[in-house]
Amino acid sequence: MVNKLLKNGYLYKGKHEGWYAVSDEAFYANNQVHEVVDEKTGEKVMVSIESGQRVEWTAEENYKFKLSAFDDRLLEWIDQNPNAIVPNNRKNEVTSWIKAGLADLSVSRLRSRLDWGIPVPNDPEHTIYVWLDALTNYLTATGYPWDKDSKNKDFFPPDVQVVGKDIIRYIKTCI
C-alpha cells in the first residue's frame, strides 16, 4: 500500500515542523498549545491544551500524505452522503476544516526516534506509523491487495465507523 501511495504521488518526503509532545507522540498546531509557568522551576513552557503535556518546537524530514489534494473530493463525498458524519455539528466542523484548506499530514518518523511501525520501502531511516499503518492492517485483514474477482474487497470500507473527532478528517481520504 505504501508503494502504491508513493507511486501515485500521494506520499512524498518533506519537512514537517510544529509543536511536538514526546509523551503524546503528536504534533500540535499553534492554536492547540499555550504557555504556562512550570510550578517547580518557574520556567515558562509551552504545553498541549488537550493533554497538558509539554511540547517543543520540532522540525524534521518525514514522509507526508498529500491530504491537500482531496479537499474537493471530500466535500463532494460529504455532500453526497449527508448522514455520514453525525451529529450535524461535527459534520459542519469537518466541512469547515476542509474549506479552510487541509494541510498535508506527516505519516512517518525517523526510525532512530521511533523503531516500531512499518519501515518505509527503500528508505530504512523512516517508519510509517499511527493511522496509515492501522489502515494498512485493516485492509490486509480483508485480503488486500485484492484481485479483480475478490469478494473480500466488499468488506472495506465498513458500513459503520466510529471515529474520534481528532482523526475524522483522515479516514475517508485514503479510501
C-alpha positions in Angstrom: 0.0 0.0 0.0 2.8 2.4 0.8 4.5 1.7 -2.5 1.2 2.4 -4.3 0.8 5.7 -2.5 4.4 6.6 -3.3 3.9 5.6 -7.0 0.7 7.7 -7.3 2.3 10.8 -5.7 0.2 10.7 -2.5 3.3 10.2 -0.3 6.4 12.4 -0.5 9.3 13.3 1.7 9.1 16.8 3.1 9.9 19.0 6.1 7.5 18.7 9.0 7.6 21.1 11.9 5.4 22.1 14.8 4.9 21.8 18.5 5.7 18.2 19.4 4.9 16.3 22.6 7.1 13.3 23.0 4.7 11.7 25.6 1.7 12.1 23.2 3.7 11.2 20.1 1.8 14.1 18.4 2.4 17.4 16.7 0.1 20.3 17.6 -0.8 23.4 15.8 -0.3 26.9 17.3 -3.9 27.1 18.4 -3.6 23.7 20.2 -0.8 24.9 22.6 -0.4 27.6 25.2 2.2 29.0 27.5 2.2 28.1 31.2 4.6 28.5 34.1 6.2 25.3 35.4 5.3 25.2 39.1 8.6 23.5 40.1 11.0 25.7 38.1 9.2 28.9 37.4 10.1 28.5 33.8 7.7 29.5 31.0 7.0 26.4 28.8 4.5 25.5 26.1 2.1 22.7 26.7 -0.7 21.0 24.7 -4.1 22.3 25.6 -5.6 18.9 25.1 -3.2 16.8 27.1 -1.4 19.3 29.3 1.9 17.7 28.1 5.0 19.8 27.5 5.7 20.5 23.8 8.9 21.5 22.0 9.2 23.1 18.6 10.4 20.3 16.3 11.4 20.3 12.7 12.3 17.1 10.8 12.1 15.4 7.5 9.1 13.0 7.3 7.0 11.3 4.6 3.8 13.2 4.2 0.4 12.2 2.9 -0.9 14.7 0.3 -4.2 15.4 2.2 -4.4 18.8 0.4 -5.2 17.0 -2.9 -8.5 15.7 -1.5 -10.4 18.9 -0.5 -12.9 18.9 -3.3 -13.4 15.1 -3.3 -14.1 15.1 0.4 -16.6 17.9 0.2 -18.3 16.2 -2.7 -18.5 12.9 -0.8 -19.9 14.6 2.4 -22.5 16.4 0.2 -23.5 13.0 -1.4 -23.6 11.3 2.0 -25.3 13.8 4.3 -25.6 11.3 7.2 -22.0 10.1 7.0 -20.9 12.4 9.8 -23.1 12.7 12.8 -24.1 14.7 14.8 -24.6 17.6 12.4 -22.4 20.0 14.3 -19.4 17.6 13.8 -20.2 17.5 10.0 -20.2 21.3 10.0 -16.9 21.3 11.9 -15.3 18.8 9.4 -16.5 20.8 6.3 -15.2 24.0 7.8 -11.7 22.3 8.3 -11.8 21.2 4.7 -12.9 24.5 3.3 -10.1 26.2 5.2 -7.7 24.0 3.4 -6.2 20.7 4.6 -2.5 20.5 5.3 -0.5 17.5 4.2 -0.1 15.0 7.0 3.1 13.6 8.4 2.9 9.8 8.3 6.4 8.8 9.3 9.0 9.4 11.9 12.7 8.9 11.8 13.5 5.3 12.7 16.2 6.5 15.1 13.4 8.0 17.2 10.6 5.5 16.6 11.7 2.0 15.7 8.2 0.3 15.8 5.9 0.6 12.8 6.2 -0.2 9.1 9.6 0.6 7.6 9.2 2.9 4.6 10.1 0.8 1.5 13.6 1.6 0.2 14.2 4.1 3.0 15.3 2.4 6.2 15.7 5.7 8.0 11.9 6.2 8.2 9.0 4.4 9.8 5.3 4.6 8.8 3.1 4.7 11.8 -0.2 5.5 13.5 -3.2 5.9 11.2 -1.5 4.8 8.0 -0.2 1.6 9.5 -3.5 1.0 11.1 -5.3 1.5 7.8 -2.9 -1.0 6.2 -3.7 -3.5 8.9 -7.5 -3.1 8.4 -7.1 -3.6 4.6 -4.7 -6.5 4.8 -7.2 -8.3 7.2 -9.6 -8.3 4.3 -7.0 -9.8 1.9 -5.7 -6.5 0.4 -4.3 -6.1 -2.2 -7.4 -7.6 -3.8 -7.5 -9.2 -7.2 -10.4 -8.1 -9.6 -12.5 -11.2 -8.6 -12.0 -10.9 -4.8 -15.2 -10.7 -2.8 -13.2 -9.6 0.2 -12.9 -6.0 -1.1 -16.6 -5.7 -0.2 -15.5 -5.7 3.5 -13.9 -2.3 3.2 -14.9 0.4 3.8 -17.2 -0.9 6.6 -20.8 0.2 6.7 -20.3 2.0 10.0 -17.2 3.5 11.6 -17.0 5.1 15.0 -14.2 7.6 14.9 -12.9 10.2 17.4 -13.1 13.8 16.3 -9.3 14.2 16.3 -8.9 11.6 13.5 -12.2 12.0 11.5 -10.5 14.3 8.9 -8.2 11.5 7.7 -10.5 8.5 7.4 -12.3 8.9 4.0 -9.2 10.4 2.4 -7.5 7.1 1.9 -10.4 5.0 0.6 
